[in-house]
Amino acid sequence: MTEYGGILTYGEVRAGRLSPVSLELLGLGRALADAGTGDLSMVLIDKRAESCGRAAIAYGADRVS
């Protein structure tokens, strides 16, 4: 069996910005990651993902795809 580590969240973009629930998920995910579960990653699917990706990093994500 393969072991997985880290936290993966999905980011929702609304009006060109990360939605409030996405920011909440980053906060909760950051707390879990800091408790030793690994890195925090966020998946963004949007045309404006690059600018929102920078925001996700600023709010605590280690990686954004």
C-alpha positions in Angstrom: 0.0 0.0 0.0 1.3 3.5 -0.9 1.4 6.1 1.8 0.4 9.6 1.1 1.4 12.7 3.0 0.2 16.3 2.9 -3.0 18.2 2.5 -4.8 18.9 -0.8 -7.4 21.6 -1.1 -9.5 22.8 -4.0 -9.6 26.6 -4.6 -12.7 28.2 -6.0 -12.3 31.5 -8.0 -15.1 34.1 -7.9 -14.8 37.4 -9.6 -11.1 36.9 -10.2 -10.3 36.2 -6.5 -10.1 33.2 -4.2 -13.5 32.6 -2.6 -13.8 33.1 1.2 -14.3 29.3 1.6 -11.1 28.7 -0.2 -9.3 30.9 2.2 -10.9 29.1 5.1 -9.7 25.8 3.7 -6.2 27.2 3.4 -6.2 28.2 7.0 -7.4 24.9 8.2 -5.1 23.0 5.9 -2.1 25.1 7.1 -2.9 24.2 10.7 -3.0 20.5 9.8 0.2 20.7 7.7 2.0 22.6 10.5 0.9 19.8 12.9 3.1 17.4 10.9 0.9 16.0 8.1 3.1 17.3 5.3 2.8 20.1 2.7 -0.3 22.1 1.9 -1.3 22.1 -1.8 -4.2 23.8 -3.6 -5.6 23.0 -7.0 -7.0 25.9 -9.0 -8.9 25.4 -12.3 -9.5 28.9 -13.8 -8.1 31.2 -16.5 -6.9 33.5 -13.8 -5.2 30.7 -11.8 -1.8 32.4 -11.9 -2.8 35.5 -10.0 -5.0 33.5 -7.6 -2.1 31.0 -7.2 0.1 33.8 -5.8 -2.7 34.7 -3.4 -3.0 31.1 -2.3 0.8 31.0 -1.6 0.4 34.2 0.4 -2.4 32.6 2.5 -0.2 29.6 3.4 -0.2 27.1 0.5 3.2 25.4 -0.2 2.2 24.5 -3.7 -0.5 25.5 -6.2 -1.4 23.6 -9.4 
